[in-house]
Amino acid sequence: MGLYVVRTAIGREEQVMDFLASNAKKAGGIHSLLFPHGMTGYILVEAISADVVKQVSYGIPYVRGVLRTPTKYEEIEHLIEFKPEKMDIHKGDIVSVISGPFKGEKAKVTRLDFQKAKVVLELLEAAVPIPITIGLDSVKVIGKKERKEKKEKKE
């Protein structure tokens, strides 16, 4: 069994995944399908042989080919395993939004979800405080909320 790479048209990976999944159920021999974030134009297929992958992908629109040699797990490990970065962000901190529709806005953190890598913010300059949820990678901490532990140490 090995990991094989199916080349696809860029932006059509999800459609190809759907076709591959339905064909794999009928044919067998495919153990898993994976489309790693940040790896556009490729789908990873865990199968018993390259011939099975070729058979399952035959006739699927937007498939550009199958690489015959299996890929080593070590080569794609960084794409599969999630290793969360340690972020120093807490509830009450002031952040600047660095991407998305609210880019350049300042906001206050009201809730954090490190598992989903999301943060809920309230824009500071908005007339009505509306909570918005965006990714942790879309914010930059610009002001820290005073922590109780620090206050107690100072006294």
C-alpha positions as CSV (number, residue, x, y, z in Angstrom):
1,M,0.0,0.0,0.0
2,G,1.3,3.5,-0.8
3,L,0.5,7.2,-1.2
4,Y,-0.1,8.2,-4.8
5,V,-0.6,11.7,-6.2
6,V,-3.4,12.6,-8.6
7,R,-2.7,15.8,-10.5
8,T,-5.8,18.0,-11.1
9,A,-6.8,21.3,-12.6
10,I,-6.2,24.1,-10.1
11,G,-9.3,25.0,-8.3
12,R,-11.2,21.8,-9.2
13,E,-9.8,19.6,-6.4
14,E,-13.1,19.3,-4.5
15,Q,-15.0,18.2,-7.6
16,V,-12.3,15.6,-8.4
17,M,-12.4,14.4,-4.8
18,D,-16.2,13.8,-5.1
19,F,-15.7,11.9,-8.3
20,L,-12.8,9.9,-6.9
21,A,-14.8,9.0,-3.7
22,S,-17.8,7.7,-5.6
23,N,-15.6,5.7,-8.0
24,A,-13.5,4.3,-5.1
25,K,-16.6,3.0,-3.3
26,K,-17.5,1.1,-6.5
27,A,-14.1,-0.3,-7.3
28,G,-12.4,-0.8,-3.9
29,G,-8.7,-0.8,-3.2
30,I,-8.6,2.9,-2.1
31,H,-8.2,3.4,1.6
32,S,-8.3,7.2,1.9
33,L,-8.3,10.4,-0.1
34,L,-6.7,13.7,1.0
35,F,-6.6,17.2,-0.4
36,P,-4.2,19.1,1.9
37,H,-4.7,22.8,2.4
38,G,-2.0,24.7,0.5
39,M,-1.3,22.0,-2.0
40,T,-3.3,23.2,-5.0
41,G,-3.6,21.0,-8.0
42,Y,-2.9,17.7,-6.2
43,I,-4.9,15.0,-4.3
44,L,-3.2,12.3,-2.2
45,V,-4.7,8.8,-2.5
46,E,-3.8,5.9,-0.2
47,A,-4.2,2.8,-2.3
48,I,-2.9,-0.7,-2.8
49,S,-1.3,0.1,-6.1
50,A,-0.9,2.8,-8.8
51,D,-3.0,0.8,-11.2
52,V,-6.0,1.0,-8.8
53,V,-5.6,4.8,-8.6
54,K,-5.3,5.0,-12.4
55,Q,-8.4,2.9,-12.8
56,V,-10.5,4.9,-10.3
57,S,-9.4,8.3,-11.8
58,Y,-9.9,7.2,-15.5
59,G,-12.5,9.4,-17.2
60,I,-12.9,11.9,-14.4
61,P,-13.0,15.5,-15.6
62,Y,-10.1,17.8,-14.5
63,V,-7.8,14.9,-13.7
64,R,-4.4,15.7,-15.4
65,G,-2.7,12.4,-14.5
66,V,-1.4,10.0,-11.8
67,L,2.2,9.9,-10.6
68,R,3.2,6.2,-10.9
69,T,5.7,6.2,-8.0
70,P,4.4,6.3,-4.4
71,T,5.1,9.3,-2.3
72,K,6.8,8.8,1.1
73,Y,4.9,9.9,4.2
74,E,7.9,12.0,5.3
75,E,7.6,14.2,2.2
76,I,4.0,15.2,3.0
77,E,4.0,15.0,6.8
78,H,4.1,18.8,7.2
79,L,0.9,19.1,5.1
80,I,-1.0,16.6,7.1
81,E,-0.1,16.9,10.8
82,F,-1.5,20.0,12.5
83,K,0.9,21.6,14.9
84,P,-0.7,24.6,16.5
85,E,1.6,27.5,17.1
86,K,1.8,29.0,20.5
87,M,0.0,32.3,20.3
88,D,0.1,34.9,23.1
89,I,-3.5,36.1,22.7
90,H,-6.1,36.3,25.4
91,K,-9.6,37.5,26.0
92,G,-9.8,41.3,26.3
93,D,-6.6,42.0,24.2
94,I,-6.8,44.6,21.5
95,V,-5.9,43.4,18.0
96,S,-5.6,44.7,14.5
97,V,-7.2,42.8,11.7
98,I,-4.5,42.1,9.1
99,S,-6.6,40.4,6.4
100,G,-10.2,40.0,5.1
101,P,-13.0,42.6,4.8
102,F,-12.2,44.2,8.1
103,K,-8.5,44.7,7.3
104,G,-7.0,47.6,9.2
105,E,-9.7,47.7,11.8
106,K,-9.0,47.5,15.6
107,A,-11.0,45.2,17.7
108,K,-11.3,43.7,21.2
109,V,-11.1,39.9,21.6
110,T,-14.2,38.5,23.2
111,R,-13.7,34.7,22.7
112,L,-11.0,32.3,21.5
113,D,-11.2,28.9,20.1
114,F,-7.7,27.5,19.6
115,Q,-9.0,24.1,18.4
116,K,-10.7,25.7,15.4
117,A,-8.1,28.5,15.2
118,K,-10.8,31.1,15.4
119,V,-11.3,34.3,17.4
120,V,-14.4,36.3,18.0
121,L,-13.9,40.1,18.0
122,E,-15.9,43.3,18.5
123,L,-14.8,46.2,16.4
124,L,-13.8,49.2,18.5
125,E,-14.9,51.9,16.1
126,A,-18.2,50.4,15.2
127,A,-21.4,52.2,16.3
128,V,-23.0,49.0,17.4
129,P,-20.8,46.1,18.8
130,I,-21.3,43.2,16.5
131,P,-19.3,40.0,17.1
132,I,-17.3,38.8,14.1
133,T,-15.5,35.5,13.9
134,I,-12.3,35.2,11.9
135,G,-9.2,33.1,11.8
136,L,-6.4,33.5,14.3
137,D,-3.9,34.1,11.5
138,S,-5.9,37.1,10.5
139,V,-5.2,39.1,13.6
140,K,-2.2,40.8,15.2
141,V,-2.1,41.7,18.9
142,I,-1.4,45.4,19.4
143,G,-2.4,45.8,23.0
144,K,-2.5,43.5,26.0
145,K,-5.2,43.4,28.7
146,E,-3.7,43.8,32.2
147,R,-3.5,40.3,33.9
148,K,-4.5,39.8,37.5
149,E,-1.3,37.8,38.2
150,K,0.9,40.7,37.1
151,K,-1.0,43.1,39.3
152,E,-0.7,40.8,42.3
153,K,3.1,40.5,41.7
154,K,3.6,44.2,41.5
155,E,1.9,44.7,44.9
